[in-house]
Amino acid sequence: MAQNATIYKVELSVSDMDRHYYETHKLTIAKHPSETDERLMVRIVAFALNAHEHLEMTKGLSTDDEPDIWQKSLSGELDVWVALGLPSEKVMRQSCARAKKVIVYPYGGRTAEVWWDKIKNSTTRFENLEVTNLSDKATSDLAKLASRAMKLQINIQDGDVMVSVGDGIVNFTPQKWKSAA
């Protein structure tokens, strides 16, 4: 018998001084049975880093042809495609063809670094691709904050990120490996 997704209720307050975005989002997130707490928290942080009134979580792991997060224009075009992990060059090429901007958040420490070393030269032609790494320490610390009902405060200033849940605080600076043109 297949396991069901676990539902997480998240109240996410984003204070992004870099983009002058200040908003609270009430999110209901389905955590796929194979998804780790680390990946779930990376998804929430990626949402906060790109927060916008039209940004939304997708079906994620349960669908192959959708990103983890996307933002569509009012006419239904894909403005922003956000993917987590270590997608193949083919998946990134297809994503870049479908959306105006593609953002990939690799994580996993040394594994992510090896992936990037292998793939970075083939991504130079994608002007709408941005790759931002999240350190192994940051993502493992974030995983410890996960719970089924969370009130998160995420502050972003000068590229630094502070995530607080209750008494737990994680500070980190995402590392930009590739910027979109």
C-alpha positions in Angstrom: 0.0 0.0 0.0 1.4 3.4 -1.0 2.0 6.0 1.7 0.2 9.3 1.7 1.8 12.7 1.7 2.2 14.4 5.1 0.5 17.8 5.3 2.5 20.7 6.7 0.9 24.0 7.7 3.3 26.9 7.4 2.9 30.5 8.2 5.9 32.1 6.4 6.7 35.7 7.1 9.2 37.1 4.6 11.2 40.3 5.1 13.4 40.7 2.1 15.3 44.0 2.4 17.2 43.3 -0.8 14.0 43.2 -2.9 11.8 45.4 -0.6 9.3 42.5 -0.2 7.5 42.1 3.1 4.6 39.7 3.2 3.2 36.7 5.2 2.2 33.6 3.3 0.0 30.9 4.7 1.1 27.7 2.9 -0.3 24.2 3.0 2.6 21.9 1.8 2.2 18.3 0.9 5.5 16.5 1.9 5.9 13.5 -0.5 6.7 10.2 1.4 10.2 10.1 -0.2 10.9 13.8 0.7 13.2 14.5 3.6 12.8 17.3 6.1 15.9 18.8 4.6 14.4 19.0 1.1 11.1 20.4 2.6 12.9 23.2 4.3 15.0 23.9 1.2 11.7 24.2 -0.7 10.4 26.7 1.9 13.6 28.8 1.8 13.5 28.8 -2.1 9.9 30.0 -1.9 11.0 32.8 0.5 14.0 33.8 -1.7 11.7 34.3 -4.7 8.5 35.3 -2.8 5.9 37.0 -5.0 2.1 37.2 -4.9 1.9 34.8 -7.8 4.5 32.3 -6.7 3.2 28.9 -5.8 4.3 25.4 -4.8 3.6 22.7 -7.3 3.0 19.0 -7.0 6.8 18.7 -6.9 8.2 15.2 -6.5 5.0 13.6 -7.7 5.3 15.1 -11.2 8.1 15.0 -13.6 7.1 17.9 -15.9 6.7 20.6 -13.2 9.3 22.4 -11.1 9.0 22.5 -7.3 7.9 26.1 -7.4 6.7 28.3 -10.2 5.3 31.7 -10.9 3.0 32.2 -13.8 1.9 35.5 -15.4 -1.8 36.4 -15.5 -1.9 35.0 -19.1 -0.6 31.7 -17.9 3.0 31.9 -19.2 5.8 30.6 -16.9 7.7 33.6 -15.6 9.8 31.7 -12.9 10.7 28.0 -12.7 12.4 27.0 -9.4 14.0 23.5 -9.1 15.7 21.9 -6.2 18.5 19.4 -6.2 20.7 18.3 -9.0 18.8 18.3 -12.3 20.4 16.9 -15.5 21.6 19.2 -18.2 18.6 18.0 -20.3 16.1 19.0 -17.6 17.7 22.4 -17.3 17.7 22.9 -21.1 14.0 22.0 -21.2 13.2 24.3 -18.2 15.1 27.2 -19.8 13.0 26.8 -23.0 9.7 26.8 -21.0 10.2 29.7 -18.6 11.5 33.3 -18.7 13.8 32.6 -15.7 15.0 29.3 -14.2 16.5 29.1 -10.7 18.1 25.9 -9.5 19.0 25.5 -5.8 21.4 22.6 -5.5 22.3 21.3 -2.0 24.1 18.3 -0.6 27.6 19.5 0.0 30.3 17.8 -2.0 27.8 15.9 -4.1 26.4 19.3 -5.3 29.9 20.6 -6.0 30.8 17.5 -8.1 27.5 17.9 -10.0 28.2 21.6 -10.7 31.8 21.0 -11.9 30.5 18.4 -14.3 27.6 20.5 -15.7 28.6 24.2 -15.4 30.3 24.4 -18.9 27.1 23.1 -20.6 25.0 25.8 -18.9 26.8 28.9 -20.1 24.4 29.2 -23.1 21.4 29.5 -20.8 21.1 33.2 -20.2 17.9 32.8 -18.1 19.4 30.3 -15.7 20.5 31.1 -12.2 22.2 28.5 -9.9 22.4 29.2 -6.2 24.0 26.7 -3.8 22.8 26.1 -0.3 25.6 24.8 2.0 25.4 21.3 3.5 25.5 22.8 7.1 22.7 25.3 6.4 20.4 22.6 4.9 21.0 20.1 7.7 20.5 22.8 10.3 17.2 23.8 8.6 16.0 20.2 8.6 16.2 20.3 12.4 13.7 23.1 12.5 11.0 21.2 10.5 7.6 20.5 12.2 4.1 19.9 10.9 2.9 23.3 12.0 5.5 26.1 11.7 5.7 29.8 12.0 8.8 30.8 10.1 10.3 34.2 9.9 12.8 34.6 7.0 14.9 37.8 6.8 17.0 38.5 3.8 19.5 41.3 3.8 22.6 41.9 1.7 22.4 38.3 0.4 22.4 36.8 3.9 19.4 34.7 5.1 18.2 34.2 8.6 15.5 31.6 9.2 13.9 31.5 12.6 11.3 29.0 14.0 10.5 29.4 17.6 13.8 29.4 19.5 15.7 27.9 16.5 17.7 30.2 14.2 19.8 29.3 11.1 21.9 31.9 9.4 23.6 31.3 6.1 24.6 33.0 2.8 23.5 31.2 -0.4 26.4 31.0 -2.9 25.6 32.2 -6.4 27.2 29.8 -8.8 25.6 31.3 -12.0 23.7 34.5 -12.4 21.0 35.0 -15.0 21.7 37.6 -17.6 
